[in-house]
Amino acid sequence: MEGTAWISLLLFLSSAVLLIVYVKSTFSLRKMCRACSVAQTSDEVNHLRLQAMLASIGDGVVATDKDGNVIFLNQVAQDMLSWTPEMISKPLSDVSVLADENGKAVPIKRHPLHRCLETGKKIIAKDYHFVLAGKYNLAVYISATPIINQKKEVVGAIEVFRDITKEKEIDKAKSEFVYLASHQLRTPLSTINWYLELLLGEDAGKVNSEQKEYLQEAYDSTKHMVALVNEILDVSRLELGTLTVKYETVDVRPIIADCTNEVAPMLKKKEIKLVTKVPDPVPLLTSDPKLIRIIFQNLMTNAVKYTPEKGAVRVTMELSDHQVSITVADTGFGIPKNVQDKVFSKLFRADNIKEREPSGTGLGLYTVKSVVEQLGGSIRFESEQNKGTTFFVILPLKSALPKTSNAL
């Protein structure tokens, strides 16, 4: 083959290869473009679906970026709080104004969504109100959840809130009814109790041993009913915000001694050893002695009641950093791990306790926690089943709360 022919063939093959490469590259490019177009369309569809889903939720929904700037408001949130789409991209602090149960403004750092952004954990709050037109008239249940990317970084948060104003009003009406009913019950019970004491003391004539046994059972039952009514009244006052707090200098020693006398019969019957340790000089609290008594009475009674025979109960106090630490420890039945998060709930009693002591109310620890928090303190516990429970209470030496409490 001549040289010119070889050159022509090489040119032809080169052209063919270039053509094939061109066609393939063009085809791939078009394929990629179509894929990108499909992906873009898919993202848009997913975005629209997400918006539709959020818009259809019956609760208010707000989403922010990691800096707390609003990036989404659903229609329910806008209607519920008179918000507008113009609020998007603004800081949440410019949009959302919260107040606590007393009508006091909640700092933005304590806002559930901001706490969620800071901690990276889900935050739930049910004691807040949204402020509308200068009034805190919208009670809400708030749930704030962080948005976390694949790198485990918090890139934003979503807050969902529900109007529970009517639920709060119903709860208040229930508490008012319970308060009135309990108040009316206390007077006749006190009268019955008084007459039974007269009969047991034989002030109205002698009674035989069998009659005395029946009267004693009736007297014990009446005392239990009076104690139950008093507990219900305390809870109702706490929930209605009508519990008057009277501050004075409080020495806890006579309170502990009084509570010790109350549980003395149980201590003797069950052969339980009670040890109390109070620092000398004793720390004096500026608080309400009646509320301090509620704390000691409930914790000490529970400790003795739920400790088996020949067990031990220890009550101690320590002073540090302008606050008092109170510890009530027992060697009792303990609290199962799976229900420890419910211990301070109203009317809750653990199954292992109900089996041994069916007469409890489930109001004691709920009341204690409410009282402790009203006095500006905190309470926690540690427990192991069949080994005992220890409650830790911290109270300020001087309470700065208002004279009329507005709790729960």
C-alpha positions as CSV (number, residue, x, y, z in Angstrom):
1,M,0.0,0.0,0.0
2,E,1.3,3.4,-1.0
3,G,2.2,6.0,1.6
4,T,-0.7,8.3,0.7
5,A,-3.2,5.4,1.2
6,W,-1.7,4.7,4.7
7,I,-2.1,8.3,5.6
8,S,-5.7,8.3,4.4
9,L,-6.5,5.2,6.4
10,L,-5.0,6.6,9.6
11,L,-6.9,9.9,9.1
12,F,-10.1,7.9,8.7
13,L,-9.5,5.8,11.8
14,S,-8.6,8.8,13.8
15,S,-11.7,10.6,12.7
16,A,-13.8,7.6,13.6
17,V,-12.3,7.3,17.0
18,L,-12.8,11.0,17.6
19,L,-16.4,10.7,16.4
20,I,-17.1,7.7,18.8
21,V,-15.5,9.6,21.7
22,Y,-17.5,12.7,20.9
23,V,-20.8,10.7,20.6
24,K,-20.1,8.9,23.9
25,S,-19.1,12.0,25.8
26,T,-22.1,13.8,24.4
27,F,-24.4,11.0,25.4
28,S,-22.9,10.8,28.9
29,L,-23.2,14.6,29.3
30,R,-26.8,14.5,28.3
31,K,-27.4,11.5,30.6
32,M,-25.7,13.4,33.5
33,C,-27.8,16.5,32.7
34,R,-31.0,14.4,32.7
35,A,-29.9,12.8,36.0
36,C,-29.2,16.2,37.6
37,S,-32.5,17.4,36.3
38,V,-34.3,14.4,37.8
39,A,-32.4,14.9,41.1
40,Q,-33.3,18.6,41.2
41,T,-36.9,17.8,40.4
42,S,-36.8,15.1,43.2
43,D,-35.4,17.6,45.7
44,E,-38.1,20.1,44.8
45,V,-40.8,17.4,45.1
46,N,-39.4,16.3,48.5
47,H,-39.2,19.9,49.7
48,L,-42.8,20.5,48.6
49,R,-43.9,17.3,50.3
50,L,-42.1,18.3,53.5
51,Q,-43.7,21.7,53.5
52,A,-47.1,20.2,52.9
53,M,-46.6,17.8,55.8
54,L,-45.5,20.5,58.2
55,A,-48.3,22.7,57.1
56,S,-50.9,20.0,57.8
57,I,-49.7,19.4,61.4
58,G,-52.3,20.6,63.9
59,D,-49.6,22.0,66.2
60,G,-47.5,25.1,65.7
61,V,-44.1,24.4,64.1
62,V,-41.0,26.7,64.0
63,A,-37.6,25.8,62.7
64,T,-34.3,27.7,63.1
65,D,-30.8,27.4,61.9
66,K,-27.9,26.8,64.3
67,D,-27.8,30.5,65.2
68,G,-31.4,30.6,66.2
69,N,-32.6,32.4,63.1
70,V,-36.1,31.4,62.0
71,I,-36.1,29.5,58.7
72,F,-39.6,28.1,58.7
73,L,-43.1,28.8,60.2
74,N,-46.1,26.6,59.5
75,Q,-49.5,28.1,59.0
76,V,-50.8,27.0,62.4
77,A,-47.9,28.8,64.2
78,Q,-48.8,31.9,62.2
79,D,-52.5,31.7,63.0
80,M,-52.0,30.8,66.6
81,L,-49.5,33.6,67.4
82,S,-50.3,36.2,64.8
83,W,-46.9,35.7,63.2
84,T,-46.2,36.5,59.6
85,P,-43.8,35.0,56.9
86,E,-41.8,38.2,57.2
87,M,-40.4,36.9,60.5
88,I,-38.4,34.2,58.6
89,S,-34.7,34.9,58.8
90,K,-35.1,37.0,61.9
91,P,-33.7,35.8,65.3
92,L,-36.1,33.8,67.3
93,S,-35.7,36.3,70.2
94,D,-37.4,38.9,68.0
95,V,-40.3,36.5,67.2
96,S,-41.0,34.4,70.3
97,V,-41.7,35.9,73.7
98,L,-42.3,33.5,76.6
99,A,-43.5,34.0,80.1
100,D,-43.5,31.6,83.0
101,E,-46.5,30.6,85.2
102,N,-46.1,33.9,87.2
103,G,-46.1,36.0,84.0
104,K,-42.4,36.8,84.3
105,A,-40.5,37.0,81.0
106,V,-38.4,34.0,80.2
107,P,-34.8,34.9,79.1
108,I,-34.1,33.7,75.6
109,K,-31.3,31.4,76.9
110,R,-34.0,29.5,78.8
111,H,-36.2,29.2,75.7
112,P,-36.7,25.4,75.0
113,L,-35.4,25.8,71.4
114,H,-32.2,27.7,72.5
115,R,-31.6,25.1,75.2
116,C,-32.0,22.5,72.5
117,L,-29.5,24.2,70.2
118,E,-27.0,24.5,73.1
119,T,-27.3,21.0,74.5
120,G,-28.1,19.1,71.3
121,K,-30.8,17.3,73.3
122,K,-34.6,17.2,73.1
123,I,-36.2,19.7,75.5
124,I,-39.8,19.5,76.7
125,A,-41.6,22.2,78.7
126,K,-45.2,22.6,79.7
127,D,-45.2,25.5,82.1
128,Y,-44.7,28.3,79.7
129,H,-47.0,30.9,78.1
130,F,-46.6,32.8,74.8
131,V,-47.0,36.5,75.4
132,L,-49.6,38.0,73.1
133,A,-50.4,41.8,73.1
134,G,-48.6,42.2,76.4
135,K,-50.5,39.4,78.1
136,Y,-49.4,35.8,78.8
137,N,-52.7,34.2,77.8
138,L,-51.6,31.2,75.7
139,A,-50.4,28.2,77.8
140,V,-48.4,25.8,75.6
141,Y,-46.7,22.5,75.7
142,I,-43.4,22.8,73.9
143,S,-41.1,20.2,72.4
144,A,-37.8,21.2,70.8
145,T,-35.7,18.7,68.9
146,P,-32.2,19.4,67.5
147,I,-31.4,18.8,63.8
148,I,-28.1,16.9,63.6
149,N,-26.2,16.3,60.4
150,Q,-24.0,13.3,59.5
151,K,-21.1,14.8,61.2
152,K,-23.0,14.8,64.5
153,E,-23.2,18.6,64.4
154,V,-26.3,20.6,65.5
155,V,-27.3,22.6,62.4
156,G,-30.7,23.8,63.7
157,A,-33.7,22.9,65.7
158,I,-37.4,22.3,65.3
159,E,-39.9,23.5,67.9
160,V,-43.5,22.1,68.1
161,F,-46.0,23.7,70.4
162,R,-49.6,23.0,71.3
163,D,-52.1,25.2,73.0
164,I,-53.1,23.7,76.4
165,T,-54.9,26.8,77.7
166,K,-58.2,24.9,78.0
167,E,-56.5,21.9,79.6
168,K,-55.0,24.3,82.2
169,E,-58.4,25.8,82.9
170,I,-59.9,22.3,83.4
171,D,-57.1,21.3,85.7
172,K,-57.7,24.5,87.7
173,A,-61.4,23.8,87.9
174,K,-60.7,20.3,89.1
175,S,-58.3,21.6,91.8
176,E,-60.8,24.1,93.0
177,F,-63.5,21.4,93.3
178,V,-61.1,19.1,95.2
179,Y,-60.0,21.9,97.4
180,L,-63.6,22.8,98.3
181,A,-64.7,19.2,98.8
182,S,-61.6,18.5,101.0
183,H,-62.1,21.7,103.0
184,Q,-65.7,20.6,103.8
185,L,-64.6,17.1,104.8
186,R,-62.0,18.3,107.3
187,T,-64.5,19.8,109.8
188,P,-66.7,16.7,110.3
189,L,-63.7,14.5,110.4
190,S,-62.1,16.6,113.1
191,T,-65.3,16.4,115.1
192,I,-65.5,12.6,114.8
193,N,-61.8,12.4,115.8
194,W,-62.5,14.5,118.9
195,Y,-65.4,12.4,120.0
196,L,-63.4,9.2,119.5
197,E,-60.6,10.6,121.7
198,L,-63.2,11.3,124.4
199,L,-64.5,7.7,124.2
200,L,-61.0,6.2,124.3
201,G,-60.1,8.4,127.3
202,E,-63.3,7.1,129.0
203,D,-64.4,10.7,129.6
204,A,-68.0,9.6,128.7
205,G,-67.8,6.4,130.8
206,K,-65.8,3.2,131.0
207,V,-65.5,0.9,127.9
208,N,-64.5,-2.7,127.9
209,S,-61.4,-4.0,126.1
210,E,-63.4,-5.2,123.0
211,Q,-65.1,-1.8,122.7
212,K,-61.8,0.0,123.1
213,E,-60.3,-2.1,120.3
214,Y,-63.1,-1.1,117.9
215,L,-62.8,2.5,119.0
216,Q,-59.0,2.5,118.4
217,E,-59.5,1.1,114.9
218,A,-62.0,3.8,114.2
219,Y,-59.7,6.5,115.6
220,D,-56.7,5.3,113.6
221,S,-58.8,5.3,110.4
222,T,-60.1,8.8,111.1
223,K,-56.6,10.1,111.7
224,H,-55.6,8.5,108.3
225,M,-58.5,10.3,106.7
226,V,-57.6,13.6,108.2
227,A,-54.0,13.2,107.1
228,L,-55.2,12.4,103.6
229,V,-57.5,15.4,103.5
230,N,-54.7,17.6,104.6
231,E,-52.4,16.3,101.9
232,I,-55.1,16.9,99.3
233,L,-55.6,20.4,100.6
234,D,-51.9,21.1,100.4
235,V,-51.7,19.9,96.8
236,S,-54.8,21.9,95.8
237,R,-53.3,25.1,97.4
238,L,-50.1,24.5,95.6
239,E,-51.8,24.0,92.2
240,L,-54.2,26.9,92.7
241,G,-51.4,29.2,93.8
242,T,-53.2,30.0,97.1
243,L,-50.7,28.6,99.5
244,T,-49.6,31.6,101.6
245,V,-45.9,31.5,102.6
246,K,-45.0,33.2,105.9
247,Y,-41.3,33.8,106.2
248,E,-39.6,33.7,109.6
249,T,-36.4,32.4,111.2
250,V,-36.7,28.6,111.3
251,D,-34.8,26.3,113.6
252,V,-35.2,22.8,112.2
253,R,-34.4,21.0,115.4
254,P,-37.9,21.2,116.9
255,I,-39.4,20.3,113.5
256,I,-37.2,17.1,113.3
257,A,-38.1,16.3,116.9
258,D,-41.8,16.7,116.2
259,C,-41.6,14.5,113.1
260,T,-39.6,11.9,115.1
261,N,-42.4,11.8,117.7
262,E,-44.9,11.2,115.0
263,V,-43.1,8.1,113.6
264,A,-42.1,6.9,117.1
265,P,-44.8,4.2,117.3
266,M,-43.7,2.8,113.9
267,L,-40.0,2.9,115.0
268,K,-40.8,0.9,118.1
269,K,-43.0,-1.6,116.4
270,K,-40.6,-2.3,113.6
271,E,-37.4,-1.9,115.7
272,I,-36.0,0.6,113.3
273,K,-33.0,2.7,114.4
274,L,-33.4,6.5,113.6
275,V,-30.3,8.6,113.7
276,T,-30.4,12.4,113.3
277,K,-27.3,14.6,112.8
278,V,-27.7,18.4,112.8
279,P,-24.6,20.7,112.8
280,D,-23.8,22.8,115.8
281,P,-24.5,25.7,115.8
282,V,-27.7,24.8,113.8
283,P,-28.1,26.7,110.6
284,L,-31.2,29.0,110.8
285,L,-33.3,29.3,107.7
286,T,-35.4,32.3,106.5
287,S,-38.3,30.3,105.4
288,D,-41.8,29.0,106.2
289,P,-41.7,26.5,109.1
290,K,-45.0,24.9,107.9
291,L,-43.5,24.1,104.5
292,I,-40.2,22.9,106.1
293,R,-42.3,20.6,108.3
294,I,-44.0,19.2,105.2
295,I,-40.6,18.2,103.7
296,F,-39.3,16.5,106.9
297,Q,-42.7,14.9,107.7
298,N,-43.1,13.3,104.3
299,L,-39.5,12.1,103.8
300,M,-39.1,10.8,107.3
301,T,-42.6,9.0,107.3
302,N,-41.8,7.4,104.0
303,A,-38.4,6.3,105.1
304,V,-39.8,4.6,108.2
305,K,-42.9,3.3,106.5
306,Y,-41.0,1.6,103.7
307,T,-38.1,0.2,105.7
308,P,-38.5,-3.4,106.9
309,E,-38.1,-4.5,110.5
310,K,-34.7,-3.8,112.2
311,G,-33.7,-1.4,109.5
312,A,-32.2,2.0,109.8
313,V,-33.1,5.6,108.9
314,R,-30.6,8.5,108.9
315,V,-31.5,12.2,108.8
316,T,-28.6,14.7,108.3
317,M,-28.1,18.4,107.6
318,E,-25.0,20.2,106.3
319,L,-24.3,23.9,105.7
320,S,-22.3,25.1,102.6
321,D,-22.3,28.1,100.3
322,H,-25.3,29.9,101.8
323,Q,-27.5,26.8,101.5
324,V,-28.5,23.8,103.6
325,S,-28.3,20.2,102.4
326,I,-30.8,17.8,103.9
327,T,-30.4,14.0,103.5
328,V,-32.9,11.4,104.5
329,A,-31.6,7.9,103.9
330,D,-33.1,4.5,104.6
331,T,-32.4,0.8,104.2
332,G,-35.8,0.1,102.8
333,F,-37.4,-1.6,99.9
334,G,-36.0,0.8,97.3
335,I,-37.4,2.0,94.0
336,P,-37.2,-0.1,90.9
337,K,-35.1,1.5,88.1
338,N,-37.8,1.3,85.5
339,V,-40.1,3.7,87.5
340,Q,-37.7,6.1,89.0
341,D,-38.6,8.8,86.5
342,K,-42.2,8.8,87.9
343,V,-41.4,9.1,91.6
344,F,-42.4,12.7,91.9
345,S,-45.6,12.3,89.8
346,K,-48.9,12.9,91.4
347,L,-50.7,9.7,92.7
348,F,-47.8,7.5,91.6
349,R,-46.8,4.5,93.8
350,A,-44.3,1.8,92.8
351,D,-45.7,-1.8,92.5
352,N,-43.2,-3.2,95.0
353,I,-44.5,-0.6,97.6
354,K,-48.2,-1.1,96.8
355,E,-47.8,-4.8,97.6
356,R,-46.5,-4.1,101.1
357,E,-48.2,-0.8,102.0
358,P,-51.6,-0.6,100.1
359,S,-52.8,2.5,102.1
360,G,-50.5,5.2,100.6
361,T,-51.8,8.1,98.6
362,G,-49.0,8.8,96.1
363,L,-49.2,12.6,97.0
364,G,-46.3,12.9,99.5
365,L,-43.3,13.1,97.2
366,Y,-45.3,15.2,94.7
367,T,-46.0,17.7,97.5
368,V,-42.5,17.6,98.7
369,K,-41.0,18.4,95.3
370,S,-43.5,21.3,94.8
371,V,-42.7,22.8,98.2
372,V,-39.0,22.5,97.8
373,E,-39.1,24.2,94.4
374,Q,-41.3,27.0,95.8
375,L,-38.7,27.6,98.5
376,G,-36.1,28.0,95.8
377,G,-34.5,24.6,96.4
378,S,-34.0,21.3,94.6
379,I,-34.6,17.6,95.3
380,R,-33.2,14.4,93.9
381,F,-32.7,10.8,95.0
382,E,-30.7,7.7,94.6
383,S,-32.2,4.3,95.1
384,E,-31.5,0.6,94.6
385,Q,-34.3,-2.0,95.0
386,N,-34.1,-3.9,98.3
387,K,-31.2,-1.9,99.5
388,G,-32.7,1.5,100.3
389,T,-33.3,5.1,99.1
390,T,-31.6,8.4,99.8
391,F,-33.3,11.7,99.2
392,F,-31.1,14.9,98.9
393,V,-32.8,18.3,99.4
394,I,-31.0,21.6,99.0
395,L,-32.6,24.8,100.3
396,P,-31.3,28.4,100.4
397,L,-30.6,29.9,103.8
398,K,-32.7,32.8,102.8
399,S,-35.6,32.4,100.4
400,A,-36.3,35.3,97.9
401,L,-39.8,34.1,96.9
402,P,-42.9,36.2,97.0
403,K,-45.2,35.9,100.0
404,T,-48.0,34.2,98.0
405,S,-46.8,31.3,95.9
406,N,-48.0,30.7,92.4
407,A,-46.8,27.2,91.8
408,L,-47.2,24.5,89.2
